[in-house]
Amino acid sequence: MKTAIVINGYYSSPAYTHQVDRITEELRREGYEPQIFKNNNLLLPKQSFDFDCAIFLDKDINLARIMEQAGVEVFNSSFSIEKCDDKIKTAIYLSRYQDISMPETVIAPLRYSGGDIIDAEFIDSVEKALAYPMIAKTATGSLGCGVRLIENRQALEETERELWSAPHLYQKYIASSKGKSVRAYVVGGKAVAGMLLCSADDFRSNQGEVTAQAFELDENYIEIAQRAANYLDLDFCAVDFLYDSPMIIEVNSNAYFMKLEQSTKTNIASSIVKYILERVKENGINGRDY
């Protein structure tokens, strides 16, 4: 079996490089020499690849789907990545399940043109549903980008002008979790490690001066994290919770795990590699039907 690690060809950071290096190391330990495949390679809607299995460390959904159609076994699948990369889709999918809790959410309607238009009726309804302060999020974005704190109507109107034609949502702000969140990392349906993230100077736990430490997940966090991963059909993921409640903030199909490995001394890369190799062994190549 030939394996590949798919990465984004336009992005590099120590945390991202750590993922690639660690998974490469663990694949070699298992006897595989992975190909590193960048998403800026020439891509055609119909093409073949010279590997059978891909660990997808990117969010390029179109690339993942083309690989699947070519017979490559992709982890996570394009459909699972799609459910997580779009925060609106995540909220909609998880709202189907009574045993999953998220902050109250309002989804902005689909709109095509911007400018100085203000939809007073919509803004009134958001105020009534959530009150101030509230959180605004663009549908896509990582590392806290596109997430802002809205403290009054003027800020809400400014946000609506700016994001008018961009998919976005609003959520109830939980003050007790300011600058803090709990991350559970799930592999193969099992929570393997937990981490507490704290920011000293930002309402987001992944911005500013951030510290990470091991966090012992209680039964509620574990069960809900595992359910969310199962409901979204994820092979591996990070489930982020509010600090003081197992209420899900978001689910990340491709979360960095450098701080998690360092703070918990857990071999996340090994868990991912061993699980994927076992899946491929059980199902055979092309075990999924796309």
Wavefront OBJ file of the C-alpha trace (Angstrom):
o trace
v 0.000 0.000 0.000
v 1.300 3.446 -0.951
v 0.465 6.274 1.425
v 0.430 10.060 1.172
v 0.143 12.995 3.519
v -1.827 15.816 1.894
v -0.847 19.321 2.963
v -1.634 22.889 1.967
v 1.061 24.191 -0.355
v 0.459 27.810 0.590
v 0.725 27.611 4.350
v 3.483 26.775 6.794
v 3.852 27.254 10.546
v 5.682 25.362 13.314
v 2.403 23.794 14.483
v 1.493 22.698 10.943
v 4.979 21.356 10.222
v 4.843 19.459 13.517
v 1.778 17.547 12.317
v 3.400 16.547 9.052
v 6.696 15.561 10.676
v 5.080 13.546 13.447
v 2.738 11.609 11.180
v 5.613 10.954 8.764
v 7.668 9.652 11.689
v 4.912 7.317 12.863
v 4.217 6.002 9.342
v 7.904 5.199 8.935
v 7.821 3.426 12.291
v 5.059 1.237 10.841
v 7.079 0.517 7.695
v 5.615 3.087 5.273
v 7.390 5.894 3.431
v 4.699 8.507 2.749
v 4.585 10.820 -0.223
v 4.008 14.473 0.659
v 1.313 15.760 -1.704
v 0.682 19.514 -1.799
v -2.667 20.936 -2.843
v -0.940 23.340 -5.254
v -0.032 20.452 -7.552
v -1.772 20.471 -10.921
v -5.309 19.247 -10.295
v -7.842 18.028 -12.838
v -11.458 17.026 -12.151
v -10.622 13.514 -13.328
v -7.134 12.188 -12.690
v -5.243 9.332 -11.066
v -2.858 9.309 -8.122
v 0.096 7.059 -7.382
v -0.951 6.284 -3.803
v -3.796 4.298 -2.244
v -4.323 6.020 1.103
v -4.120 9.699 2.071
v -3.992 11.332 5.499
v -5.555 14.672 4.679
v -3.975 17.504 6.686
v -5.792 20.213 4.761
v -9.317 21.504 4.161
v -9.267 21.496 0.353
v -12.572 19.679 -0.012
v -12.460 19.577 -3.813
v -9.061 17.889 -3.792
v -10.218 15.325 -1.241
v -13.293 14.508 -3.304
v -11.318 14.132 -6.534
v -8.968 11.739 -4.748
v -11.905 9.710 -3.450
v -13.439 9.469 -6.901
v -10.069 8.217 -8.165
v -10.177 5.398 -5.617
v -7.931 6.851 -2.914
v -8.972 6.145 0.675
v -8.974 9.587 2.308
v -8.868 10.270 6.060
v -10.838 12.369 6.979
v -13.270 12.030 4.100
v -14.215 15.041 1.998
v -17.759 14.895 3.350
v -16.582 14.967 6.958
v -14.185 17.834 6.278
v -17.030 19.751 4.633
v -19.257 19.354 7.692
v -16.562 20.796 9.959
v -14.924 23.456 7.803
v -18.222 25.339 7.538
v -19.373 26.354 11.024
v -22.924 26.800 9.772
v -22.999 23.221 8.483
v -21.539 21.980 11.775
v -24.264 23.727 13.771
v -26.987 22.375 11.489
v -25.704 18.788 11.506
v -25.221 18.664 15.267
v -28.582 20.327 15.985
v -30.217 17.087 14.840
v -29.068 15.335 18.012
v -30.625 15.996 21.400
v -27.541 14.700 23.216
v -25.330 17.449 21.725
v -25.406 21.000 23.066
v -24.063 24.172 21.424
v -24.534 27.859 22.284
v -27.754 29.361 20.936
v -27.122 30.156 17.278
v -28.654 32.446 14.651
v -27.646 31.910 11.024
v -27.498 34.940 8.765
v -29.622 34.590 5.586
v -28.072 34.101 2.148
v -27.510 37.456 0.446
v -25.833 38.499 -2.789
v -24.995 42.195 -2.637
v -23.412 44.460 -0.054
v -23.154 48.181 0.456
v -24.831 50.288 3.095
v -27.915 48.093 3.388
v -29.085 47.484 6.949
v -31.686 44.810 7.557
v -33.216 46.247 10.695
v -35.734 43.429 11.002
v -32.981 40.795 11.025
v -30.853 42.776 13.479
v -33.855 43.176 15.787
v -34.394 39.404 15.709
v -30.722 38.688 16.494
v -30.819 41.096 19.469
v -33.982 39.464 20.766
v -32.613 35.922 20.378
v -29.134 36.437 21.818
v -28.802 39.809 23.604
v -25.466 41.567 24.109
v -22.672 40.713 24.143
v -22.773 38.054 21.432
v -20.284 36.290 19.170
v -20.151 36.698 15.379
v -18.403 34.069 13.252
v -17.749 33.741 9.563
v -18.685 30.284 8.302
v -15.057 29.462 7.525
v -11.862 30.458 9.267
v -9.220 28.966 11.553
v -7.251 30.009 14.636
v -9.870 32.533 15.732
v -9.970 34.395 12.423
v -13.453 35.644 11.590
v -14.598 35.464 15.224
v -15.499 38.715 16.971
v -17.242 39.945 20.097
v -20.307 42.132 19.464
v -21.156 44.365 22.432
v -23.843 46.723 21.098
v -26.139 47.476 18.175
v -23.629 49.720 16.435
v -21.074 46.887 16.361
v -23.757 44.493 15.127
v -24.743 46.849 12.312
v -21.083 47.315 11.339
v -20.587 43.557 11.295
v -23.662 43.085 9.121
v -22.385 45.666 6.635
v -18.979 44.001 6.487
v -20.259 40.423 6.273
v -23.411 41.131 4.288
v -22.744 38.704 1.436
v -20.441 36.372 3.387
v -21.920 33.300 5.126
v -21.863 33.973 8.867
v -23.634 33.267 12.132
v -24.160 34.702 15.593
v -23.969 32.836 18.902
v -24.791 33.552 22.518
v -21.727 34.703 24.449
v -20.920 32.642 27.548
v -18.977 34.991 29.816
v -17.822 32.269 32.222
v -15.724 30.782 29.415
v -14.023 34.052 28.418
v -10.544 33.286 27.100
v -10.828 29.596 28.002
v -11.803 26.412 26.201
v -11.393 22.662 26.590
v -10.193 20.587 23.661
v -10.841 16.871 23.396
v -8.947 14.993 20.693
v -10.816 12.005 19.291
v -9.283 9.231 17.175
v -11.290 6.278 15.891
v -14.281 7.260 18.002
v -12.316 7.420 21.267
v -11.207 10.512 23.177
v -7.453 10.078 23.610
v -6.422 13.356 25.281
v -7.732 16.614 26.704
v -6.256 20.081 26.939
v -7.206 23.405 28.526
v -6.421 26.504 26.465
v -6.310 29.901 28.160
v -5.702 33.364 26.734
v -4.570 36.114 29.074
v -5.669 38.993 26.867
v -8.415 37.900 24.460
v -11.956 36.531 24.707
v -10.862 33.791 22.277
v -8.775 31.007 23.789
v -6.555 30.708 20.706
v -5.509 34.339 20.349
v -3.020 36.523 22.198
v -0.904 35.142 25.032
v -2.135 31.522 25.094
v -1.167 28.775 27.523
v -1.972 25.082 27.171
v -2.099 22.443 29.866
v -3.324 18.897 30.240
v -6.978 18.614 31.178
v -8.597 15.504 32.602
v -11.790 15.008 30.634
v -14.713 13.874 32.725
v -17.315 11.419 31.497
v -19.569 14.120 30.016
v -16.816 15.689 27.906
v -15.665 12.256 26.709
v -19.116 10.996 25.761
v -20.137 14.171 23.940
v -16.820 14.473 22.083
v -17.101 10.888 20.915
v -20.722 11.335 19.858
v -19.891 14.477 17.870
v -17.038 12.729 16.062
v -19.350 9.829 15.261
v -22.223 12.033 14.082
v -19.871 13.916 11.750
v -18.228 10.670 10.507
v -14.746 11.793 11.532
v -11.751 9.466 11.748
v -9.859 11.975 13.890
v -10.739 15.448 15.121
v -10.620 17.989 17.913
v -13.843 18.904 19.679
v -13.693 22.297 21.403
v -15.903 22.968 24.411
v -16.730 25.871 26.662
v -14.538 25.846 29.750
v -17.213 25.210 32.364
v -19.656 23.083 30.408
v -19.534 20.265 27.841
v -21.186 22.586 25.321
v -19.515 22.369 21.907
v -17.975 25.493 20.382
v -16.804 23.826 17.182
v -15.341 20.646 15.723
v -12.094 20.698 13.750
v -11.305 17.918 11.287
v -7.689 19.029 11.011
v -6.719 20.520 14.368
v -3.084 21.128 15.216
v -1.920 18.751 17.926
v 1.559 20.059 18.769
v 0.477 21.714 22.051
v -1.687 18.715 22.876
v 1.216 16.264 22.492
v 3.523 18.537 24.452
v 1.147 19.260 27.336
v -0.345 15.771 27.722
v 2.615 13.623 26.638
v 0.154 11.718 24.436
v 1.306 10.353 21.084
v -1.521 11.729 18.963
v 0.276 11.014 15.675
v 0.711 7.345 16.560
v -2.972 7.028 17.481
v -3.982 8.492 14.111
v -1.602 6.336 12.074
v -2.427 3.084 13.852
v -6.155 3.687 13.553
v -5.961 4.494 9.830
v -3.772 1.485 9.047
v -6.191 -0.747 10.935
v -9.145 0.719 9.017
v -7.463 0.106 5.689
v -6.558 -3.442 6.747
v -10.155 -4.172 7.771
v -11.834 -2.598 4.751
v -9.234 -3.137 2.082
v -8.264 -0.327 -0.259
v -11.282 1.600 -1.516
v -13.330 0.500 1.485
v -15.596 3.539 1.211
v -18.105 3.957 -1.587
v -18.157 7.410 -3.171
l 1 2 3 4 5 6 7 8 9 10 11 12 13 14 15 16 17 18 19 20 21 22 23 24 25 26 27 28 29 30 31 32 33 34 35 36 37 38 39 40 41 42 43 44 45 46 47 48 49 50 51 52 53 54 55 56 57 58 59 60 61 62 63 64 65 66 67 68 69 70 71 72 73 74 75 76 77 78 79 80 81 82 83 84 85 86 87 88 89 90 91 92 93 94 95 96 97 98 99 100 101 102 103 104 105 106 107 108 109 110 111 112 113 114 115 116 117 118 119 120 121 122 123 124 125 126 127 128 129 130 131 132 133 134 135 136 137 138 139 140 141 142 143 144 145 146 147 148 149 150 151 152 153 154 155 156 157 158 159 160 161 162 163 164 165 166 167 168 169 170 171 172 173 174 175 176 177 178 179 180 181 182 183 184 185 186 187 188 189 190 191 192 193 194 195 196 197 198 199 200 201 202 203 204 205 206 207 208 209 210 211 212 213 214 215 216 217 218 219 220 221 222 223 224 225 226 227 228 229 230 231 232 233 234 235 236 237 238 239 240 241 242 243 244 245 246 247 248 249 250 251 252 253 254 255 256 257 258 259 260 261 262 263 264 265 266 267 268 269 270 271 272 273 274 275 276 277 278 279 280 281 282 283 284 285 286 287 288 289 290
